[in-house]
Amino acid sequence: MTGEYQHSLDNKGRIFIPAKLRDELGDVFFITLSMDKCLCAYSSENWKAFSEKVNAMPYVKQRKMRPLFAHAARCELDSQGRALIPQNLREYAGFTKNVTVVGCNNHAELWDSEAWDAIYAAETTPENIAAVMEELEF
């Protein structure tokens, strides 16, 4: 998934999912915590692959994944392309009003826009881009 999109939460905690990402996420997708102060959205297919990978782990390691499953939400798009983000997930990510949706390879990230602005500024320096390209051996 790629791209960056600006949207606002409505008063019910719903966010519009951009058409390009709706095509990739599907009508039903899963949102859960991230190691960053944001949320991750996975298509049903990618969520299944993630779950299968966790199932293949020894039980002791599976237990470490508990927060990701305990706080995961199955989301369905309404007729206007919006998804309800549960209150506990909105609080975890620090959502106020404006949310930035960012494509991130096999998933999308949902950021409070102010938090995203700081991440964007830190990650889009020429030095950081050069380091990423070097890591990819380009």
OpenMM code with the backbone's topology and positions (N, CA, C; nanometers):
from openmm import Vec3, app, unit

residues = "MET THR GLY GLU TYR GLN HIS SER LEU ASP ASN LYS GLY ARG ILE PHE ILE PRO ALA LYS LEU ARG ASP GLU LEU GLY ASP VAL PHE PHE ILE THR LEU SER MET ASP LYS CYS LEU CYS ALA TYR SER SER GLU ASN TRP LYS ALA PHE SER GLU LYS VAL ASN ALA MET PRO TYR VAL LYS GLN ARG LYS MET ARG PRO LEU PHE ALA HIS ALA ALA ARG CYS GLU LEU ASP SER GLN GLY ARG ALA LEU ILE PRO GLN ASN LEU ARG GLU TYR ALA GLY PHE THR LYS ASN VAL THR VAL VAL GLY CYS ASN ASN HIS ALA GLU LEU TRP ASP SER GLU ALA TRP ASP ALA ILE TYR ALA ALA GLU THR THR PRO GLU ASN ILE ALA ALA VAL MET GLU GLU LEU GLU PHE".split()
positions = [
    Vec3(0.0846, -0.1169, 0.0000),
    Vec3(0.0000, 0.0000, 0.0000),
    Vec3(0.0892, 0.1232, 0.0000),
    Vec3(0.0441, 0.2235, -0.0694),
    Vec3(0.1251, 0.3445, -0.0828),
    Vec3(0.0369, 0.4678, -0.0691),
    Vec3(0.1015, 0.5810, -0.0523),
    Vec3(0.0315, 0.7087, -0.0487),
    Vec3(0.0128, 0.7628, 0.0916),
    Vec3(-0.0230, 0.8893, 0.0950),
    Vec3(-0.0513, 0.9605, 0.2209),
    Vec3(-0.1801, 1.0395, 0.2003),
    Vec3(-0.2729, 1.0245, 0.2956),
    Vec3(-0.4055, 1.0835, 0.2817),
    Vec3(-0.4462, 1.1516, 0.4115),
    Vec3(-0.5033, 1.2689, 0.4007),
    Vec3(-0.5491, 1.3453, 0.5170),
    Vec3(-0.7012, 1.3337, 0.5292),
    Vec3(-0.7472, 1.2966, 0.6481),
    Vec3(-0.8912, 1.2874, 0.6729),
    Vec3(-0.9206, 1.3286, 0.8163),
    Vec3(-1.0464, 1.3467, 0.8462),
    Vec3(-1.0893, 1.3840, 0.9816),
    Vec3(-1.1819, 1.2771, 1.0365),
    Vec3(-1.1700, 1.2528, 1.1663),
    Vec3(-1.2666, 1.1667, 1.2336),
    Vec3(-1.3983, 1.2417, 1.2436),
    Vec3(-1.5089, 1.1722, 1.2224),
    Vec3(-1.6366, 1.2381, 1.2458),
    Vec3(-1.6726, 1.2245, 1.3938),
    Vec3(-1.7852, 1.2797, 1.4345),
    Vec3(-1.8193, 1.2807, 1.5771),
    Vec3(-1.8526, 1.1416, 1.6325),
    Vec3(-1.8640, 1.0423, 1.5446),
    Vec3(-1.8887, 0.9045, 1.5898),
    Vec3(-1.7612, 0.8199, 1.5910),
    Vec3(-1.6480, 0.8800, 1.5548),
    Vec3(-1.5211, 0.8073, 1.5540),
    Vec3(-1.4957, 0.7302, 1.4248),
    Vec3(-1.5618, 0.7718, 1.3176),
    Vec3(-1.5430, 0.7069, 1.1881),
    Vec3(-1.4433, 0.7867, 1.1047),
    Vec3(-1.3721, 0.7150, 1.0207),
    Vec3(-1.2799, 0.7802, 0.9284),
    Vec3(-1.3061, 0.7290, 0.7878),
    Vec3(-1.2945, 0.8180, 0.6928),
    Vec3(-1.3080, 0.7832, 0.5518),
    Vec3(-1.1805, 0.7124, 0.5089),
    Vec3(-1.1957, 0.5976, 0.4452),
    Vec3(-1.0804, 0.5239, 0.3927),
    Vec3(-1.0682, 0.5574, 0.2441),
    Vec3(-0.9547, 0.6104, 0.2022),
    Vec3(-0.9376, 0.6498, 0.0618),
    Vec3(-0.9653, 0.5331, -0.0333),
    Vec3(-1.0230, 0.5641, -0.1497),
    Vec3(-1.0627, 0.4611, -0.2461),
    Vec3(-0.9467, 0.3692, -0.2830),
    Vec3(-0.8292, 0.4256, -0.3045),
    Vec3(-0.7133, 0.3436, -0.3417),
    Vec3(-0.6833, 0.2403, -0.2329),
    Vec3(-0.6903, 0.2810, -0.1081),
    Vec3(-0.6638, 0.1875, 0.0005),
    Vec3(-0.7813, 0.0935, 0.0244),
    Vec3(-0.9024, 0.1391, 0.0006),
    Vec3(-1.0196, 0.0501, 0.0132),
    Vec3(-1.0051, -0.0689, -0.0801),
    Vec3(-0.9553, -0.0431, -0.2004),
    Vec3(-0.9346, -0.1518, -0.2965),
    Vec3(-0.8368, -0.2557, -0.2417),
    Vec3(-0.7351, -0.2098, -0.1720),
    Vec3(-0.6334, -0.3009, -0.1198),
    Vec3(-0.6718, -0.3618, 0.0153),
    Vec3(-0.7398, -0.2853, 0.0991),
    Vec3(-0.7808, -0.3367, 0.2305),
    Vec3(-0.9035, -0.4270, 0.2195),
    Vec3(-0.9913, -0.3971, 0.1281),
    Vec3(-1.1148, -0.4725, 0.1140),
    Vec3(-1.2249, -0.4134, 0.2011),
    Vec3(-1.3447, -0.4686, 0.1887),
    Vec3(-1.4593, -0.4187, 0.2643),
    Vec3(-1.4523, -0.4542, 0.4121),
    Vec3(-1.3776, -0.5598, 0.4444),
    Vec3(-1.3569, -0.6012, 0.5833),
    Vec3(-1.2068, -0.6094, 0.6054),
    Vec3(-1.1584, -0.5415, 0.7086),
    Vec3(-1.0158, -0.5415, 0.7392),
    Vec3(-0.9980, -0.5325, 0.8898),
    Vec3(-0.8742, -0.5423, 0.9345),
    Vec3(-0.8444, -0.5455, 1.0775),
    Vec3(-0.7512, -0.4311, 1.1141),
    Vec3(-0.7814, -0.3663, 1.2259),
    Vec3(-0.6974, -0.2584, 1.2785),
    Vec3(-0.6484, -0.3003, 1.4161),
    Vec3(-0.5212, -0.2748, 1.4414),
    Vec3(-0.4655, -0.3073, 1.5728),
    Vec3(-0.3554, -0.2080, 1.6086),
    Vec3(-0.2975, -0.2302, 1.7254),
    Vec3(-0.1899, -0.1454, 1.7764),
    Vec3(-0.0659, -0.1580, 1.6901),
    Vec3(0.0185, -0.0600, 1.7011),
    Vec3(0.1488, -0.0602, 1.6351),
    Vec3(0.2557, -0.0371, 1.7404),
    Vec3(0.3786, -0.0686, 1.7059),
    Vec3(0.4869, -0.0390, 1.8008),
    Vec3(0.5119, 0.1118, 1.8068),
    Vec3(0.4634, 0.1834, 1.7069),
    Vec3(0.4659, 0.3291, 1.7095),
    Vec3(0.3334, 0.3758, 1.7694),
    Vec3(0.3191, 0.5018, 1.7914),
    Vec3(0.1954, 0.5570, 1.8488),
    Vec3(0.0948, 0.5811, 1.7362),
    Vec3(0.0625, 0.4722, 1.6650),
    Vec3(-0.0339, 0.4780, 1.5561),
    Vec3(-0.1069, 0.3444, 1.5511),
    Vec3(-0.1940, 0.3298, 1.4532),
    Vec3(-0.2664, 0.2048, 1.4338),
    Vec3(-0.2268, 0.1458, 1.2992),
    Vec3(-0.2345, 0.0143, 1.2892),
    Vec3(-0.2074, -0.0543, 1.1636),
    Vec3(-0.3344, -0.1201, 1.1136),
    Vec3(-0.3611, -0.1064, 0.9844),
    Vec3(-0.4771, -0.1677, 0.9206),
    Vec3(-0.4286, -0.2716, 0.8204),
    Vec3(-0.4829, -0.3927, 0.8335),
    Vec3(-0.4447, -0.5054, 0.7482),
    Vec3(-0.5662, -0.5585, 0.6739),
    Vec3(-0.5485, -0.5930, 0.5484),
    Vec3(-0.6550, -0.6608, 0.4749),
    Vec3(-0.6812, -0.7945, 0.5439),
    Vec3(-0.7964, -0.8533, 0.5175),
    Vec3(-0.8272, -0.9847, 0.5763),
    Vec3(-0.7206, -1.0871, 0.5377),
    Vec3(-0.6741, -1.0798, 0.4140),
    Vec3(-0.5712, -1.1725, 0.3668),
    Vec3(-0.4404, -1.1545, 0.4438),
    Vec3(-0.3966, -1.0299, 0.4608),
    Vec3(-0.2719, -1.0052, 0.5339),
    Vec3(-0.2870, -1.0353, 0.6823),
    Vec3(-0.4065, -1.0116, 0.7384),
    Vec3(-0.4313, -1.0454, 0.8789),
    Vec3(-0.4245, -1.1967, 0.8989),
    Vec3(-0.4796, -1.2716, 0.8042),
    Vec3(-0.4744, -1.4182, 0.8117),
    Vec3(-0.3291, -1.4654, 0.8072),
    Vec3(-0.2482, -1.4088, 0.7179),
    Vec3(-0.1068, -1.4460, 0.7083),
    Vec3(-0.0343, -1.4132, 0.8385),
    Vec3(-0.0654, -1.2973, 0.8962),
    Vec3(-0.0068, -1.2574, 1.0245),
    Vec3(-0.0456, -1.3579, 1.1333),
    Vec3(-0.1731, -1.3936, 1.1386),
    Vec3(-0.2221, -1.4888, 1.2391),
    Vec3(-0.1563, -1.6256, 1.2235),
    Vec3(-0.1405, -1.6689, 1.0994),
    Vec3(-0.0763, -1.7980, 1.0741),
    Vec3(0.0696, -1.7967, 1.1190),
    Vec3(0.1356, -1.6840, 1.0976),
    Vec3(0.2751, -1.6724, 1.1420),
    Vec3(0.2827, -1.6810, 1.2943),
    Vec3(0.1894, -1.6158, 1.3631),
    Vec3(0.1848, -1.6225, 1.5094),
    Vec3(0.1543, -1.7654, 1.5542),
    Vec3(0.0610, -1.8323, 1.4866),
    Vec3(0.0272, -1.9703, 1.5227),
    Vec3(0.1460, -2.0644, 1.5107),
    Vec3(0.2395, -2.0346, 1.4224),
    Vec3(0.3565, -2.1199, 1.4023),
    Vec3(0.4633, -2.0987, 1.5099),
    Vec3(0.4484, -1.9949, 1.5912),
    Vec3(0.5453, -1.9653, 1.6971),
    Vec3(0.5229, -2.0563, 1.8171),
    Vec3(0.6296, -2.0783, 1.8947),
    Vec3(0.6094, -2.1479, 2.0217),
    Vec3(0.5146, -2.0659, 2.1105),
    Vec3(0.4425, -2.1353, 2.1980),
    Vec3(0.3410, -2.0701, 2.2805),
    Vec3(0.3962, -1.9512, 2.3593),
    Vec3(0.5167, -1.9635, 2.4120),
    Vec3(0.5757, -1.8551, 2.4915),
    Vec3(0.5879, -1.7285, 2.4076),
    Vec3(0.6248, -1.7415, 2.2824),
    Vec3(0.6348, -1.6252, 2.1940),
    Vec3(0.4962, -1.5756, 2.1520),
    Vec3(0.4010, -1.6684, 2.1351),
    Vec3(0.2650, -1.6284, 2.0995),
    Vec3(0.2058, -1.5357, 2.2054),
    Vec3(0.2361, -1.5622, 2.3313),
    Vec3(0.1817, -1.4807, 2.4398),
    Vec3(0.2233, -1.3351, 2.4273),
    Vec3(0.3402, -1.3097, 2.3701),
    Vec3(0.3870, -1.1721, 2.3518),
    Vec3(0.3008, -1.0965, 2.2515),
    Vec3(0.2295, -1.1699, 2.1692),
    Vec3(0.1447, -1.1091, 2.0670),
    Vec3(0.0058, -1.0749, 2.1209),
    Vec3(-0.0210, -1.1107, 2.2448),
    Vec3(-0.1540, -1.0930, 2.3036),
    Vec3(-0.2111, -0.9523, 2.2844),
    Vec3(-0.1348, -0.8451, 2.3108),
    Vec3(-0.1936, -0.7104, 2.2950),
    Vec3(-0.2413, -0.6820, 2.1525),
    Vec3(-0.1714, -0.7358, 2.0535),
    Vec3(-0.2113, -0.7106, 1.9149),
    Vec3(-0.3466, -0.7732, 1.8832),
    Vec3(-0.3740, -0.8884, 1.9419),
    Vec3(-0.5018, -0.9559, 1.9181),
    Vec3(-0.6103, -0.9043, 2.0118),
    Vec3(-0.5730, -0.8749, 2.1356),
    Vec3(-0.6718, -0.8264, 2.2327),
    Vec3(-0.7308, -0.6930, 2.1897),
    Vec3(-0.6520, -0.6103, 2.1243),
    Vec3(-0.6973, -0.4772, 2.0848),
    Vec3(-0.7327, -0.4670, 1.9370),
    Vec3(-0.7271, -0.5793, 1.8656),
    Vec3(-0.7607, -0.5779, 1.7237),
    Vec3(-0.9110, -0.5593, 1.7054),
    Vec3(-0.9467, -0.4887, 1.6011),
    Vec3(-1.0878, -0.4665, 1.5689),
    Vec3(-1.1117, -0.5055, 1.4237),
    Vec3(-1.2164, -0.5812, 1.4037),
    Vec3(-1.2619, -0.6143, 1.2683),
    Vec3(-1.3456, -0.4958, 1.2211),
    Vec3(-1.3051, -0.4353, 1.1123),
    Vec3(-1.3730, -0.3155, 1.0621),
    Vec3(-1.4415, -0.3457, 0.9294),
    Vec3(-1.5591, -0.2887, 0.9149),
    Vec3(-1.6332, -0.2990, 0.7900),
    Vec3(-1.6631, -0.1588, 0.7410),
    Vec3(-1.6500, -0.1409, 0.6123),
    Vec3(-1.6794, -0.0110, 0.5534),
    Vec3(-1.8295, 0.0076, 0.5416),
    Vec3(-1.8754, 0.1304, 0.5690),
    Vec3(-2.0159, 0.1603, 0.5449),
    Vec3(-2.0324, 0.2015, 0.3985),
    Vec3(-2.1522, 0.2360, 0.3601),
    Vec3(-2.1807, 0.2679, 0.2199),
    Vec3(-2.1066, 0.3921, 0.1705),
    Vec3(-2.0556, 0.4738, 0.2635),
    Vec3(-1.9815, 0.5944, 0.2254),
    Vec3(-1.8305, 0.5766, 0.2347),
    Vec3(-1.7845, 0.4526, 0.2566),
    Vec3(-1.6408, 0.4258, 0.2616),
    Vec3(-1.5766, 0.4614, 0.3937),
    Vec3(-1.6565, 0.4669, 0.5017),
    Vec3(-1.6029, 0.5003, 0.6333),
    Vec3(-1.5945, 0.3740, 0.7195),
    Vec3(-1.4990, 0.3766, 0.8124),
    Vec3(-1.4842, 0.2679, 0.9094),
    Vec3(-1.4844, 0.3282, 1.0492),
    Vec3(-1.5508, 0.2600, 1.1402),
    Vec3(-1.5529, 0.3027, 1.2796),
    Vec3(-1.4255, 0.2550, 1.3476),
    Vec3(-1.3535, 0.3490, 1.4085),
    Vec3(-1.2337, 0.3155, 1.4861),
    Vec3(-1.2761, 0.3104, 1.6323),
    Vec3(-1.2652, 0.1943, 1.6975),
    Vec3(-1.3082, 0.1849, 1.8375),
    Vec3(-1.2374, 0.2864, 1.9280),
    Vec3(-1.3071, 0.3300, 2.0296),
    Vec3(-1.2572, 0.4323, 2.1216),
    Vec3(-1.1210, 0.3963, 2.1804),
    Vec3(-1.1026, 0.2710, 2.2245),
    Vec3(-0.9748, 0.2336, 2.2860),
    Vec3(-0.8590, 0.2483, 2.1881),
    Vec3(-0.8822, 0.2213, 2.0612),
    Vec3(-0.7763, 0.2369, 1.9621),
    Vec3(-0.7516, 0.3840, 1.9298),
    Vec3(-0.8591, 0.4628, 1.9257),
    Vec3(-0.8415, 0.6076, 1.9043),
    Vec3(-0.7592, 0.6680, 2.0168),
    Vec3(-0.7858, 0.6256, 2.1399),
    Vec3(-0.7106, 0.6766, 2.2546),
    Vec3(-0.5650, 0.6335, 2.2491),
    Vec3(-0.5378, 0.5077, 2.2155),
    Vec3(-0.4002, 0.4572, 2.2060),
    Vec3(-0.3187, 0.5416, 2.1075),
    Vec3(-0.3794, 0.5707, 1.9921),
    Vec3(-0.3079, 0.6451, 1.8876),
    Vec3(-0.3105, 0.7957, 1.9102),
    Vec3(-0.3830, 0.8417, 2.0125),
    Vec3(-0.3881, 0.9846, 2.0420),
    Vec3(-0.4650, 1.0648, 1.9391),
    Vec3(-0.5635, 1.0013, 1.8747),
    Vec3(-0.6408, 1.0730, 1.7739),
    Vec3(-0.7211, 1.1851, 1.8383),
    Vec3(-0.7142, 1.3002, 1.7769),
    Vec3(-0.7971, 1.4123, 1.8188),
    Vec3(-0.9036, 1.4333, 1.7119),
    Vec3(-0.8680, 1.4941, 1.6036),
    Vec3(-0.9634, 1.5176, 1.4947),
    Vec3(-0.9060, 1.4741, 1.3606),
    Vec3(-0.7866, 1.5240, 1.3287),
    Vec3(-0.7263, 1.4987, 1.1982),
    Vec3(-0.6389, 1.3740, 1.2025),
    Vec3(-0.6596, 1.2886, 1.1027),
    Vec3(-0.5878, 1.1614, 1.0935),
    Vec3(-0.5217, 1.1539, 0.9566),
    Vec3(-0.3974, 1.1094, 0.9559),
    Vec3(-0.3250, 1.0856, 0.8317),
    Vec3(-0.3158, 0.9354, 0.8109),
    Vec3(-0.3595, 0.8913, 0.6943),
    Vec3(-0.3534, 0.7499, 0.6588),
    Vec3(-0.2355, 0.7341, 0.5631),
    Vec3(-0.1440, 0.6430, 0.5971),
    Vec3(-0.0200, 0.6266, 0.5230),
    Vec3(-0.0084, 0.4817, 0.4764),
    Vec3(0.0127, 0.4630, 0.3461),
    Vec3(0.0399, 0.3291, 0.2949),
    Vec3(0.1780, 0.2858, 0.3402),
    Vec3(0.1893, 0.1610, 0.3830),
    Vec3(0.3168, 0.1126, 0.4365),
    Vec3(0.3376, -0.0338, 0.3951),
    Vec3(0.3559, -0.0545, 0.2662),
    Vec3(0.3813, -0.1855, 0.2093),
    Vec3(0.2590, -0.2768, 0.2193),
    Vec3(0.2558, -0.3711, 0.3150),
    Vec3(0.1452, -0.4665, 0.3217),
    Vec3(0.0329, -0.4232, 0.4153),
    Vec3(0.0399, -0.3001, 0.4660),
    Vec3(-0.0632, -0.2483, 0.5561),
    Vec3(-0.0685, -0.0961, 0.5439),
    Vec3(-0.1667, -0.0379, 0.6087),
    Vec3(-0.1769, 0.1076, 0.6167),
    Vec3(-0.1599, 0.1473, 0.7624),
    Vec3(-0.1036, 0.2639, 0.7850),
    Vec3(-0.0913, 0.3175, 0.9206),
    Vec3(-0.1845, 0.4369, 0.9339),
    Vec3(-0.2466, 0.4483, 1.0500),
    Vec3(-0.3344, 0.5606, 1.0806),
    Vec3(-0.2703, 0.6389, 1.1939),
    Vec3(-0.2365, 0.7642, 1.1677),
    Vec3(-0.1658, 0.8503, 1.2616),
    Vec3(-0.2498, 0.9717, 1.2969),
    Vec3(-0.2396, 1.0179, 1.4202),
    Vec3(-0.2862, 1.1517, 1.4510),
    Vec3(-0.2006, 1.2442, 1.3644),
    Vec3(-0.2620, 1.3376, 1.2950),
    Vec3(-0.1887, 1.4176, 1.1966),
    Vec3(-0.0721, 1.4957, 1.2558),
    Vec3(-0.0865, 1.5479, 1.3771),
    Vec3(0.0257, 1.6198, 1.4390),
    Vec3(0.1422, 1.5261, 1.4658),
    Vec3(0.1128, 1.4066, 1.5147),
    Vec3(0.2190, 1.3083, 1.5393),
    Vec3(0.2852, 1.2688, 1.4073),
    Vec3(0.2045, 1.2497, 1.3013),
    Vec3(0.2602, 1.2147, 1.1715),
    Vec3(0.3511, 1.3242, 1.1188),
    Vec3(0.3122, 1.4500, 1.1368),
    Vec3(0.3957, 1.5609, 1.0889),
    Vec3(0.5362, 1.5529, 1.1472),
    Vec3(0.5464, 1.5186, 1.2750),
    Vec3(0.6782, 1.5070, 1.3393),
    Vec3(0.7564, 1.3878, 1.2833),
    Vec3(0.6898, 1.2751, 1.2647),
    Vec3(0.7556, 1.1568, 1.2068),
    Vec3(0.8007, 1.1867, 1.0644),
    Vec3(0.7131, 1.2475, 0.9875),
    Vec3(0.7449, 1.2822, 0.8496),
    Vec3(0.8694, 1.3707, 0.8435),
    Vec3(0.8740, 1.4718, 0.9274),
    Vec3(0.9888, 1.5634, 0.9277),
    Vec3(1.1183, 1.4898, 0.9628),
    Vec3(1.1111, 1.3972, 1.0573),
    Vec3(1.2302, 1.3244, 1.0994),
    Vec3(1.2752, 1.2220, 0.9950),
    Vec3(1.1795, 1.1612, 0.9255),
    Vec3(1.2132, 1.0511, 0.8353),
    Vec3(1.2408, 1.0930, 0.6914),
    Vec3(1.2068, 1.2130, 0.6539),
    Vec3(1.2248, 1.2517, 0.5137),
    Vec3(1.3422, 1.3472, 0.4936),
    Vec3(1.4442, 1.3321, 0.5738),
    Vec3(1.5668, 1.4087, 0.5511),
    Vec3(1.6478, 1.3373, 0.4427),
    Vec3(1.7289, 1.4121, 0.3678),
    Vec3(1.8135, 1.3468, 0.2663),
    Vec3(1.9025, 1.2367, 0.3265),
    Vec3(1.9505, 1.2605, 0.4475),
    Vec3(2.0372, 1.1612, 0.5127),
    Vec3(1.9612, 1.0313, 0.5412),
    Vec3(1.8382, 1.0445, 0.5886),
    Vec3(1.7603, 0.9252, 0.6181),
    Vec3(1.7220, 0.8507, 0.4908),
    Vec3(1.6848, 0.9243, 0.3871),
    Vec3(1.6511, 0.8601, 0.2594),
    Vec3(1.7734, 0.7866, 0.2045),
    Vec3(1.8903, 0.8498, 0.2141),
    Vec3(2.0139, 0.7842, 0.1681),
    Vec3(2.0407, 0.6575, 0.2477),
    Vec3(2.0181, 0.6618, 0.3788),
    Vec3(2.0413, 0.5436, 0.4624),
    Vec3(1.9433, 0.4307, 0.4259),
    Vec3(1.8199, 0.4663, 0.3955),
    Vec3(1.7207, 0.3659, 0.3549),
    Vec3(1.7629, 0.3037, 0.2216),
    Vec3(1.8023, 0.3861, 0.1275),
    Vec3(1.8442, 0.3348, -0.0025),
    Vec3(1.9670, 0.2443, 0.0114),
    Vec3(2.0589, 0.2817, 0.0991),
    Vec3(2.1769, 0.1985, 0.1229),
    Vec3(2.1362, 0.0640, 0.1835),
    Vec3(2.0428, 0.0676, 0.2775),
    Vec3(1.9926, -0.0547, 0.3403),
    Vec3(1.9324, -0.1485, 0.2354),
    Vec3(1.8668, -0.0912, 0.1352),
    Vec3(1.8072, -0.1694, 0.0268),
    Vec3(1.9077, -0.2033, -0.0837),
    Vec3(2.0314, -0.1567, -0.0642),
    Vec3(2.1410, -0.1798, -0.1596),
    Vec3(2.1131, -0.1208, -0.2973),
    Vec3(2.0527, -0.0011, -0.2994),
    Vec3(2.0317, 0.0722, -0.4240),
    Vec3(2.1466, 0.1673, -0.4452),
] * unit.nanometer
topology = app.Topology()
chain = topology.addChain("A")
for resn in residues:
    res = topology.addResidue(resn, chain)
    for name in ("N", "CA", "C"):
        topology.addAtom(name, app.Element.getBySymbol(name[0]), res)
